[in-house]
Amino acid sequence: MKVMISGATGLIGSALSAALVERGDEVVTLVRPDGRAATGTTVSWSPSERSINMAALNDLGAIDAVVHLAGAGIADKRWTEERKAEIRDSRVDGTATLATAAAEMTTKPSVFVCGSAIGWYGSRGDEILDERSTAGDGFLAEVCVAWEDAAQPAVDAGIRTVMARTGIVLSADGGALAKQLPLFRAGVGGRLGPGSQWTSWISLVDEVRALLALIDDPGFSGPVNLTAPEPVRNVDFTKALGRAVHRPTLLPVPPLALKVALGSELVDEALLASQRVLPAELEARGFAFSDRTVDEAFAAILG
């Protein structure tokens, strides 16, 4: 297959690209003028300007799949109004650009996999959430709804379109876990706030395997939750990580400290949100997780 990927230099994108190449597929990387250099076949684009080099795209011949993973980081900076606009626009503009390009290609791809997030559901306490659940409230939910809606040109063109609603991706090489590990290894890690909030996660290995399944299996369409089948409360996630690094987890992080550092809105919606999300569509299609529990995931990740 020939697969075009945006966000190919990120944590998920680089792992997906490697997996595709390993199985014999060709990867086409979308690159921005100010982006990191990429090797192999590339096509230039500017999501902020909603532009892409269509001539170069069509010169490549048939592209079988488009996977859109690009977007500004959610929790790495305080949410000023400017940053919130960047988070939203980077997703909506990028998705609209690629969905429109896919619809206008001389030979249309068979599938458009649009990255999304479980932020779509908002913070819902103990409520069990799957792909049939309604959208939630708050900034992140609004972003995710607009993000997915921007893929409509691909849907209208008859391209199989999948919304990959990803949870917290666990990897020692990046993302939230990589930031937590130094603290936990030093014995100063602890639960966030009350610790009763639900954490829906997925190992990077299973994230990549799930994305490959979304590309390959024509039975997938619409929203698909990319989360492990056993979400856990934050306090249990914390204890499992402590066990994995053989350190105590006795020092909780007070909500006030988080809010002083990062701002109330980001903390409430991203760090203390409670999302108990199940991968109903993946399991219905027979997807077998490598890491079903956080203990299994941490054992695999941390050796």
N, C-alpha and C positions, 0 to 999 in steps of 0.2 A: 504494500500500500504506500501511497504518498500522502503524508499527513502534515498539514500546516499548523504551526503552533504560535500563539502569542504568549508572552511571558515565559519564553523557553529558557531564560537564564535564572529564573526564580527557583525556589526550593522544589516545588511540585513539577514545574515545567522541565527543569534539568533532569530530574529523575524519570519523568515520562519520556523525554527525548532519548535518554540512554536505553530505556526498555524497548522502545520502538526500533532503534538501531540494532539492538541485540537480537531481536527476532527477525531482522532482515528488511524492515520498512525504511523508507526514505523520509527524512524530516526536512521540512521547509520552515525556516525561522523568520518570523516577522521582526524587523529591526527598525527602531526610530532613529532619527538623525542624532539625537543626544544619548542614545542607549549604549549598552555595553556591546563590545564587538562579539560577533558570533561567527562560528565556522560553518562550512558547508553551504548549502543553497539558502539564499536569503532573498526576502522581498521587503522593500522599504514601505513604511506607512507612518502616518501621523494621526493618532487617534484624536488628539485635541482639535485637529483641523478636519477630522472625519475624511481623511484622504488616504488612498492606498495606490500603489503602482499597478493598475489593472493590466497594463501592457505586459509587464514582467510576469504577472500572475498567469495570464493566458498563454504566454510563451512557454510556461512550464508544462503545458499539457494538462491532462486530467488530474485533479487533486481529489483524493478519495474522501478525506475527512478534514475538518477544521476544528481545532480545539483552542478555545479562547480562555486564557488564564491570567491575562494582564490586569493590573489595577493597583492603585496606591494602597499602601499598608493601612490596616484598620487601627491598630492599637500601638503604633510605634511613635506617635506624636500626639500632643494635646490637641483636642478638637476645638480649634478656633473656627470661626465661620469660613475663613479661607480654606482651612484644611478640610472641613466637611464638604465644601464645594469640590475640592480636588478629589476626595474619595468618591463622591457621587459621579462627577463628570468623567473621571478616568474609566469608570465601569460602563456608564451609559453610552458615552461617545465611542469607546472601543468596541462595544457590542454592536452598536448601530452600524459602525463602519464595516465590521467583518460580516455581519448578517447581510448587509446590502451588497457587499462584494461577492459573497457566496451566491446570492440570488442572481447576480449579473454575470457570473463567469460563463464563458463559452460552453464549458462542460461543468454542470453544477456538481458539487460534492454530494456524496450520498448521506452524509451526516454532519451536523454542526453541534458540537458539544460546547455549551456555554457554561463557564464557571459561574457558580452562584454560592450562596452560603446559608447556613441554618439561621442566620440572623433574620431571614425571611419570616420566621415564626414569632419573633420577639421573645420577651421573657415571660414564661408561662407557668412558673411554679412547678408543681408536681404533675401537670397535665402531660399525658403521653401523646407525642406528636408524630405523625407520619405524613406521607405525601398528600393525603386527603384533607389535612388540617388547613384551617384558614390562615391568612397572613396576620401577623401581629402588629403591634404599635411601636412607635419610636423611630428615630432616625435610621438605624440600620435596617429595620423592616421596610421603610420607605425606599431606601437605596436598593435593596434586593428586588422589590417589586418593579421599580423602574428599570433596573438592570435586566431582569428577565423579559420585561415588556419590549425592550429595545431589540430583542432577537426576532421580533415578528416578521421582518422582511424575509428571513430564511423560512419561517413557517409558511408564509404566503406563497413562497416559490415552490412549495412541496418538498422541501428538504427535511428529512427526519431531524428534529431538533430536540436536544436533551439539556435540561437544566441541572447541572451537577451541584446540588446543595451540600457543600462540604462543611464538616465540623472542624474541631481543633485537630490539626495534623501533627502527629507526634514523630519527631526526628531529633536526633542529637546534633544534627548539622544546621538547624535553623528553626524558625518559628518560636512558639511560646516555650516549648520544652527546653530548647537550647539556652534561653534566657534564664530559666528556672534552675537548671542543673548546677551552675556554680554555687548558688545559694544553698541548695540542698546538700551538695557535697561538703559544704563548709559547716553543715549542721544548723543552719539558721533558716531553713525553709519551713513553711507552715501554711495552714489553710488560709484562704482569702475570705476575710469577713466572717460571716457565720458558718461557712462551710457546708450549709444545707443545700445550696444551689446545685442543680444538676449540670454535669459536664458531659457533652456529647463529643466524642473524639474518634479518631481513626489513625492507625499507623500509616506512615508514608508508604510502606510496602503495599498495604491494602488500598490506599488511595490510588496508587498507580495501577494496580491490578483492576480496580473498579473502573477507572477511566478507560483502560483497554477494553473492558467488557462493554462499556457504553459505546465505544467506537465500533466494536465487532458485532454486537448482537442487535439485529434489527428490531427485536422485541422491546427495546428501550426507547421511550419517547416521553417528552414532557418532564416534569420534575422527578428527580431521583436523589434520595438522601444518601450522601457518602459519609456514613457514620458507622461505628462498630455497633453490634447488636446489644451491647451491655453498657449503656451510659452509667455513670457513677456520680454520686454526690462529691462535691469538691473535697470534703474532709476525707473521703475514702480514696480519691485520686491522690491526695497529699500523702496519706499513709502508705499507699502502694509505691509511690516514688521514693519515700523514705526507706522502705524495705529494700528497694532495688539498689540504693546507694549505701545501705547499711548505716544510716544516720537517723537521729531522732527528729521528730517534726513537732516540736512543742511550742514554737513561737508563731502564733497567728498574726496575720497582717491586718491591722485595723482598717476598716473602710475609710476612716478619716485620713489616714496616712496616704492611702491610694488616691483619694480625691484631691488632696493637696498637691500630690506629684503630677497627676494626670488630668484632673478635672472631673467633676461629678458626672457629667453626661457620659463620657467614655467609660468610666468605672461602672456605672449602673447598667449600661447596655452591653458592654463587652466583657468585663471582668467578673461582675457579680450577677450577670443574667443567669436565669435558670432555664435550661432547655433540655428536655428529656426526649430526644429525637431517636426514632427507630428507622432502620433501613428496610422498610417494608418491600419496596420495589426490587432492590437487589436480592433479597432473600426469596422473593416470589419467583425470580428468574434463576434461582439455584446457585447464586454466588456463594462461594465458600470462603469465609474469612480466615486468613492466616493467624490473626491476632484478635480473638473474640473478647478477651478481658484485658484490663490495664496491666495486670501482673504479667500476662503473656507478652504484651507489647513491650513493657519495660525490660523483661528478660531478653527479648530479641534485640532491642535497641542498644542496651547497655552491656550485653554480653554476659 
